[in-house]
Amino acid sequence: FTGSAVLIKKNIFATNCHVIATEEYEGQPLSEMKINDVIDIIDVSKKTTDENRYYFAEFLDGNLKKDVCLIEIYDGKDFEGEPVKIKLANEVKLFENVYALGNPKGNVATFSRGKITGETYNLMMYGQRFYEEDAVVFQHDAPIEGGNSGGGLFDQDGNLIAINSAGS
């Protein structure tokens, strides 16, 4: 898989579980999920992609039903990026402007704009409930594709609203 992730705390990234899993994980306990342990991080604050680095990563925690996992990078020194500020779900408004950031189809750090168009707690996909009942799922019309999975959805002030999933 290819995808994106968001730095939420020093050396800790949030992403979709399906982005980091090395194999199909449905039906497996979280503790048995195998992940890619080498992560290619594209730091969007750098001027060129030549400055990218590969980092070793380990799985910290996650929720497979919500498809959100946390990974921590380690390789003897800290990742230099700034963690994002997070906006609480109950502060997000219908028709609020949003911006999706990710790496679809191998493109580096693409940016698309849209609006929050809805909110649901029981998203159904393929005839099955896709997330747990307590998961807030925002619908938006910012274009996303494969590779945007795990990337951030931000408000106009740069605050993280959600992790993109179920794109394309």
C-alpha angles and dihedrals in degrees: 000000000000124000148126139270138198126229104232101164135006105306092346122114131189118214141143116288090229089060095059102031116107093205142012108300104181111128093013123115112255090242090063097051111122117213138191103265096199115065125193104216120198107199105208091201091067121092097228137025087236086079093062119117136202114235132192111239137190131201113252107174143320151163114242095195091054090039092227121131134174123219130184123211121217134172105139098287138056127264106249100219126111117248115241124249112245126223117209117245093239090059094058114102131208111260092016113151112255136184125209118209122190149114107264120180092356094302113138120244103336119188127207131178132218145128136264103260101177149343128225138177097196108047110182121205126173090354094303133098104257100199136028118270094255094054115107109217117192119205115211138170099224105123113253131172139179107308092040087082109115093018124121131266107209137190123231090272093055096255117145111247101171148338112258119239140151093044131159 
